[in-house]
Amino acid sequence: MGPYSNAWPRSSAATSRTTPSASQLNVPIRNRQAQADYIRDQLTLRQSQISQQTQINSVRVNVKNAYTALEQARARYLRP
């Protein structure tokens, strides 16, 4: 076999320990997952903001309606 008989197992072991394709394969998957998580969080945040604005608008309408009803009741009460 000669002096090169031991070189092949060492070189194949060295290349099998470092697998750059495995790390490159994981990076895009993790990026996609991170992007999906980010988009889902953005949508959740936007839905919360819309819900909050809807509640604020509802309170405003209720206050205006109550104020209008109060003015009308006051006008009826003060009418001679």
N, C-alpha and C positions, 0 to 999 in steps of 0.2 A: 504494500500500500504506500509506503513512503512517508515523507514529512508532511504531505498535504492531506493525509487521511484524517487528522485531527482538526484541520482547518474548517472543514465543512460543518460539523456539528456546532462549532463555536460561532461561526458566522450566521447560521440559521437561528441559533438561540438568541443571538444579539438582535437580529431583525424581528424575531417574533415577540421580543419584549417590548419593543417600541412599535405601537400600531397607530400611526398618525391618522389613518382613515377612520378609526373608531372615534377619536376626539373630534374630527371634522364632522362626522355624522351626528354626534350629539349636539353640537353647537347650533345647527339650524333648527333642530327639534326643540331645544330649549328656547331659542329665540321665538319660534312660533308660539310656544306655550306662553312665554312672557308677553308677547304681543296680544294673544287672545285674552290673557288675564287683564292686561292694561285696557283693552277695548271694552271688556265686560265691566271693569271698574268705572270707566268713563261713562258708559251707558247707565250704570247704576247711579252715579253721581248726577247725571243729567236728569234722570227720572226723579230723584230726590229734590232737585232744584225746581223742577216743574211742579211737583206735588206741593212744595213749600209756597211757590208763587200762586198756585191755585187756592191754597188755604188763605193766603194774604188777601187775594182778590175777594174771596168769599166773605172774609171779615169786613173788608171795606164796604161791600154791598150791604151786608147786614147792618153796619153802623149807619150808613146813609138811609136805609129803609127805616131804622128805628128813629133817626133824627127827623125824618119826614113825618112819620106817624106822631111823634111828639109835637111837632109844629102844628099839625092838623088838630090834634087834641087840644092844644093850647088855644088855637083860634076858635074852636067850638066852645070852649069854656069861657073865653073872654068876650064872645059875641053877646051884644045886649039883647 
